[in-house]
Amino acid sequence: MKQFKIILPTVAEAKMFVAAASRCNFDIDVFYNRVIIDAKSILGVLSLDLSQILTVQLNGADAEFEKYLKKLAPENSSAA
């Protein structure tokens, strides 16, 4: 399992994240504090505090999605 730290500063970014996650054929979870959300659930992702750094856990591998997650890393975000 791989983990990535990301930030989704806008609702538009959150929607793009869910769309990208939905293209993967394995489970992807998003963690914030003690809350675990299915990354493919737009309502779940939007229920998180999007101003905070989130942890994404992949239960599979997809090089393109991992590259996308690296772009969402807090150090690459203008909102961080």
C-alpha positions in Angstrom: 0.0 0.0 0.0 1.2 3.5 -0.9 0.3 6.7 0.9 0.4 10.3 -0.4 -0.2 13.6 1.3 -2.4 15.9 -0.7 -4.4 19.1 -0.5 -7.6 19.9 -2.4 -8.0 23.7 -2.0 -11.1 24.0 -4.2 -14.3 22.1 -4.9 -13.2 21.9 -8.5 -9.9 20.2 -7.5 -11.9 17.7 -5.3 -14.1 16.8 -8.3 -11.1 16.3 -10.5 -9.5 14.1 -7.8 -12.7 11.9 -7.4 -12.9 11.6 -11.2 -9.2 10.5 -11.4 -9.7 8.0 -8.5 -12.8 6.6 -10.2 -10.7 5.5 -13.2 -8.6 3.2 -11.0 -9.8 -0.4 -10.5 -8.7 -0.7 -6.9 -9.8 0.8 -3.6 -8.5 4.3 -2.7 -9.1 5.8 0.7 -8.8 9.3 2.0 -7.9 9.9 5.7 -8.3 13.0 7.8 -8.0 12.7 11.5 -10.0 9.6 12.3 -12.3 9.8 9.3 -11.8 7.4 6.4 -13.6 8.2 3.1 -13.8 6.3 -0.2 -11.9 8.5 -2.6 -14.4 7.6 -5.4 -17.3 9.2 -3.4 -17.7 12.9 -4.3 -20.0 13.5 -1.3 -17.5 11.8 1.0 -14.6 13.8 -0.3 -16.6 17.1 -0.1 -17.6 16.3 3.5 -13.9 16.5 4.5 -12.2 19.8 5.6 -10.6 20.7 2.3 -8.4 23.3 3.9 -6.4 20.5 5.6 -3.8 18.1 4.4 -5.3 14.7 3.5 -3.7 11.3 3.4 -4.6 9.1 0.4 -4.0 5.4 0.6 -3.8 3.3 -2.5 -4.6 -0.4 -2.4 -3.1 -1.0 -5.9 -0.8 0.8 -8.4 -1.5 3.2 -11.2 1.5 5.2 -12.3 -0.6 8.0 -13.9 -2.8 8.4 -10.8 0.3 8.5 -8.6 1.8 11.2 -10.8 -1.4 13.2 -10.4 -1.3 12.8 -6.6 2.3 14.1 -6.5 1.0 17.3 -8.2 -1.5 17.7 -5.4 1.1 17.4 -2.7 1.0 20.3 -0.2 4.5 21.6 -1.2 3.2 21.9 -4.8 0.0 23.7 -3.9 -0.4 27.5 -4.0 -3.0 27.2 -1.2 -0.6 25.6 1.3 
